C-alpha cells in the first residue's frame, strides 16, 4: 500500500496493491483501479462502516491525528519481541524518549499499554500499602492519580484545587510532613493548565516525585532530571503524534531502589 499527498489538496491518496484489492472488494465494496482519497468526505452515522478510508480530523484532547510516517509504520510487518531488529528499535526509541523527557534514566521505555496503565505502573512499583501519597488534584487526571494510589492501599492525601488553576506548590508540600510520594499532573488534560513541577521537585524533601506528562510530552520543554522528578509516565496519542497504545515510562535509580515489590509480590504484573 502506498500513500501520497495530492498537492495542493490537503487530502491523502492510497494506492492499493493487487494482493489487497480482492479483500477490499469483497468486504468494503472497493473498485479496483480507483485511488482512495483520505479527505473528510460527507459524514453520516454509518460513515465509519461504509468507507473506512475516509480521513478524519481529530480535534479533541486526544487521540490526535498521527503523523503520516507514524500512520504508515502501523502497516509494516510485525517483529517478534526477541528479534535483534526489534531490540534495536526499542533501544533507539528509549534513547529518543530520554531526550524528549530530559533525563538520563537508564530505565526509560515505552510500555505496551495506555497512559493510565503507565500511571498505575508508577504507583504499584513504588507505593506499599499504608504509604502516604500526596496528590495534587486540579483536574480529572489528578483525581485518577488519587484513585489509583488508593486502590493500591496507599494513604492518600489529596490537595484539592479549583479546576482550571495550576497546582499550589506550598499547599502540596505542606500537606504531610513525610510522604512516600508526591504526585502531580504537569499539564492537566481536562483543562490544559500547566503546573510548576520544578518547584515541587525543589521542595519534595525525601519524597519521590511522580509527574503525569501525558499531555505535555513532545509539546513543551520537560527536564525531569533538572526538576528532581523520580518517575514519569505519558501517552503516545497526543503531542508525540502516534496512535494510542503506548505509555512512555521512566523511573530513576533512586525510585527503583525503593521499589515496592522488593520482598513481596504486587497485585499487578507491570
C-alpha positions as CSV (number, residue, x, y, z in Angstrom):
1,X,0.0,0.0,0.0
2,X,1.4,3.4,-1.0
3,X,0.2,6.7,0.4
4,X,0.9,10.0,-1.4
5,X,-0.3,13.5,-0.8
6,X,-2.3,15.1,-3.5
7,X,-0.8,18.6,-3.9
8,X,-2.0,21.2,-3.4
9,X,-5.1,19.5,-1.9
10,X,-4.8,18.5,1.8
11,X,-6.1,15.0,1.1
12,X,-4.1,11.8,1.0
13,X,-4.3,9.2,-1.7
14,X,-3.9,5.5,-1.0
15,X,-2.6,3.2,-3.8
16,X,-3.9,-0.4,-3.1
17,X,-1.7,-3.3,-4.3
18,X,-3.4,-6.1,-6.2
19,X,-3.0,-8.6,-3.3
20,X,-5.2,-6.5,-1.1
21,X,-7.8,-5.4,-3.7
22,X,-9.8,-8.7,-3.7
23,X,-10.3,-8.5,0.1
24,X,-11.3,-4.8,-0.1
25,X,-13.7,-5.5,-3.0
26,X,-15.5,-8.3,-1.1
27,X,-15.8,-6.6,2.3
28,X,-16.0,-2.8,1.6
29,X,-17.0,-2.6,-2.0
30,X,-13.7,-1.2,-3.2
31,X,-13.5,-0.8,-7.0
32,X,-10.1,-2.0,-8.4
33,X,-8.1,0.7,-10.1
34,X,-9.6,3.5,-8.1
35,X,-7.4,5.7,-5.9
36,X,-8.9,6.1,-2.4
37,X,-8.8,9.7,-1.2
38,X,-8.4,10.3,2.5
39,X,-10.4,13.5,2.7
40,X,-13.1,14.5,5.1
41,X,-16.0,13.5,2.8
42,X,-19.6,13.7,3.7
43,X,-20.1,12.1,7.1
44,X,-23.1,10.1,8.3
45,X,-23.7,8.0,11.3
46,X,-22.7,5.0,9.2
47,X,-19.6,6.5,7.5
48,X,-17.0,4.6,9.5
49,X,-18.6,1.4,8.3
50,X,-19.4,2.5,4.7
51,X,-15.9,3.8,4.0
52,X,-13.1,3.0,6.5
53,X,-10.7,5.0,4.3
54,X,-12.4,8.4,5.0
55,X,-9.9,10.6,6.8
56,X,-11.0,12.4,10.0
57,X,-9.6,15.4,11.7
58,X,-9.4,14.7,15.5
59,X,-9.6,18.0,17.5
60,X,-10.3,16.6,20.9
61,X,-7.6,16.5,23.7
62,X,-6.6,13.1,22.4
63,X,-6.1,11.0,20.5
64,X,-4.9,13.3,17.8
65,X,-4.2,12.5,14.2
66,X,-0.9,10.5,14.0
67,X,1.9,11.9,11.9
68,X,1.8,10.3,8.4
69,X,5.1,8.4,9.0
70,X,3.6,7.0,12.2
71,X,0.4,6.0,10.4
72,X,2.4,4.2,7.7
73,X,4.6,2.4,10.3
74,X,1.4,0.7,11.6
75,X,1.3,-1.2,8.3
76,X,4.8,-2.6,8.5
77,X,5.4,-6.3,9.1
78,X,5.3,-7.3,12.7
79,X,8.6,-8.1,14.6
80,X,9.0,-10.6,17.4
81,X,10.0,-9.0,20.7
82,X,13.2,-11.0,20.8
83,X,14.4,-10.2,17.3
84,X,17.5,-8.1,17.0
85,X,15.7,-5.6,14.8
86,X,13.0,-5.1,17.5
87,X,15.6,-4.7,20.3
88,X,17.5,-2.1,18.2
89,X,14.2,-0.3,17.6
90,X,13.4,-0.4,21.3
91,X,16.8,0.9,22.3
92,X,16.6,3.8,19.8
93,X,13.0,4.7,20.9
94,X,14.1,4.6,24.6
95,X,17.0,7.0,23.8
96,X,14.7,9.4,22.0
97,X,12.4,9.3,25.0
98,X,15.2,10.3,27.2
99,X,15.9,13.3,25.0
100,X,12.3,14.5,24.9
101,X,11.9,13.9,28.6
102,X,15.2,15.5,29.6
103,X,16.5,12.5,31.6
104,X,19.4,10.1,31.7
105,X,17.3,7.4,33.5
106,X,18.5,4.0,32.3
107,X,15.0,2.5,32.9
108,X,13.2,4.6,30.3
109,X,11.0,2.7,27.8
110,X,7.5,2.7,26.2
111,X,5.2,0.3,27.9
112,X,2.8,-1.6,25.7
113,X,-0.2,-0.1,27.4
114,X,-2.2,3.2,27.7
115,X,-1.1,6.2,29.6
116,X,-3.4,5.2,32.5
117,X,-1.6,1.9,32.7
118,X,1.7,3.9,32.9
119,X,0.2,5.8,35.8
120,X,-0.7,2.5,37.5
121,X,2.8,1.1,36.9
122,X,4.3,4.1,38.7
123,X,2.2,3.6,41.8
124,X,2.3,-0.2,42.0
125,X,6.1,-0.3,41.7
126,X,6.9,2.3,44.3
127,X,4.0,2.5,46.8
128,X,3.3,-0.1,49.5
129,X,0.0,-0.4,51.4
130,X,-0.1,2.2,54.1
131,X,2.4,4.6,52.4
132,X,1.4,8.2,52.4
133,X,0.9,9.7,48.9
134,X,0.2,13.4,48.5
135,X,-1.7,14.0,45.3
136,X,-2.3,17.5,43.8
137,X,-5.8,17.4,42.3
138,X,-6.6,20.2,39.8
139,X,-8.4,18.2,37.2
140,X,-9.7,14.9,36.1
141,X,-6.4,13.1,35.9
142,X,-5.2,14.3,39.3
143,X,-8.4,12.6,40.6
144,X,-7.4,9.5,38.7
145,X,-4.0,9.5,40.3
146,X,-5.6,9.7,43.8
147,X,-7.9,6.8,42.9
148,X,-5.2,4.5,41.6
149,X,-3.0,5.2,44.6
150,X,-5.9,4.5,46.9
151,X,-6.7,1.2,45.2
152,X,-3.2,0.0,45.8
153,X,-3.6,0.6,49.5
154,X,-1.9,4.0,49.9
155,X,-3.0,6.5,52.5
156,X,-3.9,9.3,50.0
157,X,-3.8,12.9,51.0
158,X,-5.5,15.0,48.3
159,X,-4.8,18.7,47.9
160,X,-7.8,20.0,46.0
161,X,-7.7,22.9,43.6
162,X,-10.3,24.6,41.5
163,X,-10.4,23.2,38.0
164,X,-8.5,25.4,35.7
165,X,-5.9,26.6,38.2
166,X,-2.3,25.4,38.5
167,X,-1.1,23.4,41.5
168,X,-0.3,25.5,44.6
169,X,3.2,24.2,45.4
170,X,3.1,25.5,49.0
171,X,-0.1,23.7,49.9
172,X,1.1,20.5,48.3
173,X,4.5,20.3,50.1
174,X,3.0,21.2,53.5
175,X,0.1,18.7,53.2
176,X,2.0,16.0,55.0
177,X,5.3,16.1,56.9
178,X,6.8,12.8,55.5
179,X,5.0,11.3,52.4
180,X,6.4,8.4,50.4
181,X,5.4,10.2,47.2
182,X,4.1,13.5,45.9
183,X,2.2,13.2,42.6
184,X,1.0,15.9,40.2
185,X,-0.1,16.3,36.6
186,X,2.3,18.5,34.6
187,X,-0.3,19.6,32.0
188,X,-3.8,18.6,33.0
189,X,-5.6,17.2,30.0
190,X,-9.1,18.2,31.3
191,X,-8.3,21.9,31.5
192,X,-5.0,22.5,29.7
193,X,-3.4,24.1,32.8
194,X,0.3,23.7,33.3
195,X,1.7,23.3,36.8
196,X,5.2,24.0,38.1
197,X,6.8,20.6,38.5
198,X,10.2,22.1,39.0
199,X,9.1,23.9,42.2
200,X,7.7,20.7,43.6
201,X,11.0,18.9,42.9
202,X,12.9,21.6,44.7
203,X,10.7,21.2,47.8
204,X,9.9,17.5,47.8
205,X,12.4,16.5,50.6
206,X,12.8,12.8,50.8
207,X,9.6,12.0,49.0
208,X,9.5,10.5,45.5
209,X,8.0,12.9,42.9
210,X,5.7,11.5,40.2
211,X,4.8,13.6,37.2
212,X,2.0,12.8,34.7
213,X,3.3,14.1,31.4
214,X,0.6,12.6,29.1
215,X,-0.3,15.9,27.6
216,X,3.0,17.7,27.8
217,X,5.5,15.2,26.4
218,X,6.6,16.4,23.0
219,X,4.6,19.6,23.2
220,X,6.6,21.6,25.7
221,X,10.0,21.5,27.3
222,X,10.5,18.9,30.0
223,X,13.6,18.5,32.1
224,X,12.9,15.6,34.5
225,X,16.4,15.3,35.9
226,X,16.8,19.1,36.5
227,X,13.4,19.3,38.1
228,X,14.0,16.4,40.5
229,X,11.3,14.1,39.1
230,X,11.7,10.4,40.1
231,X,9.0,8.9,38.0
232,X,7.0,10.0,35.0
233,X,4.5,8.4,32.6
234,X,3.0,9.7,29.4
235,X,0.9,8.6,26.4
236,X,1.7,8.2,22.7
237,X,-1.5,9.7,21.3
238,X,-1.1,13.4,21.9
239,X,1.9,15.6,21.0
240,X,4.1,12.6,20.1
241,X,1.7,12.1,17.2
242,X,1.4,8.3,17.5
243,X,-1.6,6.1,17.8
244,X,-2.9,5.2,21.3
245,X,-1.5,2.1,23.0
246,X,2.0,3.1,24.3
247,X,2.9,4.6,27.6
248,X,6.3,6.2,27.8
249,X,7.6,5.5,31.3
250,X,10.8,6.4,33.2
251,X,12.0,5.7,36.7
252,X,15.1,7.0,38.4
253,X,17.7,4.8,40.2
254,X,16.6,6.3,43.5
255,X,12.9,5.3,42.9
256,X,13.9,1.9,41.6
257,X,16.0,1.2,44.8
258,X,12.8,1.9,46.8
259,X,10.7,-0.4,44.7
260,X,7.6,-1.6,46.4
261,X,7.9,-5.1,45.2
262,X,11.2,-5.7,46.9
263,X,10.5,-8.7,49.1
264,X,6.8,-9.1,48.2
265,X,4.5,-9.7,45.2
266,X,2.3,-7.0,44.0
267,X,-1.2,-7.3,42.5
268,X,-0.2,-6.3,39.0
269,X,2.4,-7.6,36.6
270,X,3.5,-4.2,35.0
